[in-house]
């Protein structure tokens, strides 16, 4: 155990040193180191073709989640490029408190997060303790965080530049809805009459009402896919992967200035 603690401390110092670098290179370096930090605390490990799952619950639950991860990744790979290093490290937490501790207390209670190059997920029965294991797994497959967080992961490893939160959260929700049919529907629909501006969503996403901001993010990405198709959005992702700034890449992919993009989105909202 002392040896592992020394490894933890060394990696911590590496992370601190990296943070003096420019933002995106620093993020990539922290992400690389962060992928392996949880291994020192693992109680049990399950491996598959693409994943390494760390868990402390029942073996059957761990195996079921591993299958859901492989299925979710395969579904996403049919539509999105995958540049993630393998194995993808995932930690399955037996309690909400354990998940919050892993995230450093920086998140509100959640089902999961893509954090420092790995996935941190709440276990199915920790989320639905009133269900038996089979029922909890079935519910998790339909409404759980797997596809959502995997989308964040794929996006982060493809894109070489900073991108707004609305784009990341919109992509994650879009593929969650498209592949699993699940949509987080809270906050009502009154916002459609006077949605936040693109500047507000880009610069102040975290300070906006959460449920409404997430709906707006989903609607923006849904609008992009409807207007540009899968090929057009993938071209946008490719441009971002080559280092084009988000604003330049989006304007080029859409073929119009951002002011026109925003006007078109708001007009589209009235009909959808």
Residue, then its C-alpha position, 0 to 999 in steps of 0.5 A: x500500500x505504501x508503494x501505491x501511495x508513493x505512486x499516487x503522490x508522484x502522479x499528483x506532482x506530475x499533474x500539478x506541474x503540467x497545469x502551467x502549460x497552455x490550456x489544451x495541451x495541459x488538458x491532454x497531459x492531465x487526461x493521460x495521467x488521470x486515466x490511470x490514477x484510480x487503478x491504485x484504489x481498485x478492489x476488483x477489475x474486469x477487462x474486455x476488448x475496449x474497457x477496464x472496469x474497476x468496481x467493488x460490488x457484485x461480479x454479475x453487476x460489473x459484468x453487465x455494465x461491461x457489456x453495456x459499455x461495449x454495446x454503447x461504444x459499438x453503437x457510437x463507433x458506427x457514427x462517430x470517429x473513435x480516437x480513444x486510447x484503449x483500454x478505456x478506464x471506467x470506475x463503477x461506484x457503489x454509492x453516490x458518496x463514493x462517486x462524489x468523492x472521486x469527482x472531488x466534490x465538484x459535481x452535483x449528485x449525478x449518475x456519471x461523469x467523464x472526468x480526467x480521461x476516464x468514466x466515473x459511473x454510479x452502479x445500477x443498483x446504487x441508482x435504483x436500489x428498489x429494483x432487483x439486479x436484472x431490473x436495475x440493469x435493464x433500467x440502466x441500459x435505457x436511461x443510464x449514463x453510458x452512451x452520454x458519457x462515452x460521447x463526451x469521451x469520444x468528443x474529447x479525444x477527437x477535438x484538438x481545441x477548446x469547444x463550448x459546453x453547449x456543444x459537448x452536452x448537446x452531442x451527449x444528449x443527442x446520441x443518448x436520444x438517437x441511440x437509446x430514445x432517452x431525453x432528459x425532460x425537465x424545465x418545461x418548454x416555455x424557454x422556446x419562446x425566448x431562448x438564451x442567445x448563442x453568446x450566453x450559452x457559449x460564455x455562461x452555460x454553467x450559470x444558466x438554469x441547468x434544465x433549460x440550458x441542457x434543453x437548449x444545447x440538445x436543440x442546437x445539436x439536433x438542429x445541426x444534424x437536421x441541417x447538415x446531416x451526419x456527414x456535415x457534423x463529422x466534417x465539423x468534428x474533423x476540422x476541430x480535430x485539425x485544430x480549427x477554432x470552434x467558431x471558424x469551424x462551425x461557420x465553415x461547416x454551416x456555410x453562414x455566419x454565426x448570427x445567421x446560424x443563431x437566427x435559423x436555430x431560433x426559427x427552427x425552434x418555433x416549428x419543432 
